[in-house]
Every structure is written in structure tokens, then in C-alpha cells.
Amino acid sequence: MKPIKNDGGPAFPSKMLVNRFATEETAQKLIGADGMTLRDWFAGMALMGFSTQPDNCSTPCDNIAGWSYQQADAMLATRELKEEA
């Protein structure tokens, strides 16, 4: 499997402080909690939309995950075009 050029970065990036029992040296450091990528989020949304259509339920679903990621890649490509404009 070849590496993906653009995964959209983290879908829900956040920073959180380390817990109060940390050493003095690390007590004020922020830890990144990136979670899933935006590409994963878009693929999940495409999959949810696909599964809400009654006609799709009778379709053989050999590669629905692959289709979902193709939709996500299209969304990311469109997003890049809008950012460049």
C-alpha cells in the first residue's frame, strides 16, 4: 500500500495538560491528542451516507471501505482547490 500524500491532518486536534501528578518539569507541558485524520472522518461520513440508502443494502459490498476512502480523497482534493483559490 503506497503512502497517502494528504490525509487532511487531524480531524479533532486538541491539546491537554498532563495530569496534576506529573513532575514539576512536565506539569505545564501540553500533550497533543490528534485522534483520527480528516481523511478517516470523511471516509466514515461517506460510509454512513452510503448505508442510509435502502437500495445500497442489497448491493454486494465487496469494497465499500475502498469506495469510502475514494470519496474522502475527492473531498480532500476539492478542499485543497478551494484553499488555493
N, C-alpha and C positions, 0 to 999 in steps of 0.2 A: 504494500500500500504506500503510495507516494505521499509526502508531507503536504498539508494544506497550506497555501500561501496566506490566506486571510481567513482567520476564524472569528473575526469580529471583536476579539478581546473578551474580557469577562462580561457576562450578562448582568450580573448584580455585584459590581465591585464594592467592597466596603473595607473599612479599617476598624480594628478593635484594639483596645488596650489589653495588655496582658493582665492576668488576674492579680488581685491585691496581695497574693502570697509570693509574688515574684521577688527576686532580689532587688535591691535598690538600683543596681546598674541597669536592669531591664524593665523596671517598673513603669517608665514613661515611654517605652518603645511601642510603636504601632505595628500590628501584625496584619498583613494583607489576607483577606478572605475572599478570593476571587470567585470560587464556585465554578459553575458551568460556563462555557463560552457562549457568545451570542449566536454562533452557528448552531450549537446544540439546542438553544432555546428556539430559534427559528424552525429547526427541523421538528422539534416537538410540537410546535404550534401547527405546522403543516400536517403532521400526522393526526393531530386532534381534529383538524378540519376535514381531513380525508375520512376519518372514521365516523363522522356525523352524517355522512351521506348514505342513505339506505341502499342505494344501488352498488356502492363500493363494497358492502359486506359480502355480496355474492361473488365478487371478483377474486380470482386466485391472487393471493397476496405474497408472491414469491419474493419480491424485493421492495416492499413498501418503505422500509427504512432507507434504502438507497434512494428511492424517489423523494423521500422527505428531505434528505440531505441535498439532493439536486435543487429542490425548491429553496432551501436555505442558502445555497451558494448563489442562486439567482437573486435572492433578496439582498445578500451582501454586495453583489456586483452592482445592483441598482443603487444601493446606498452609497457606494464609492463614487458613482457617476454624479449623484446629487451633491456630494461633498466637493467635487472638483469644479462644479458649475458656479 
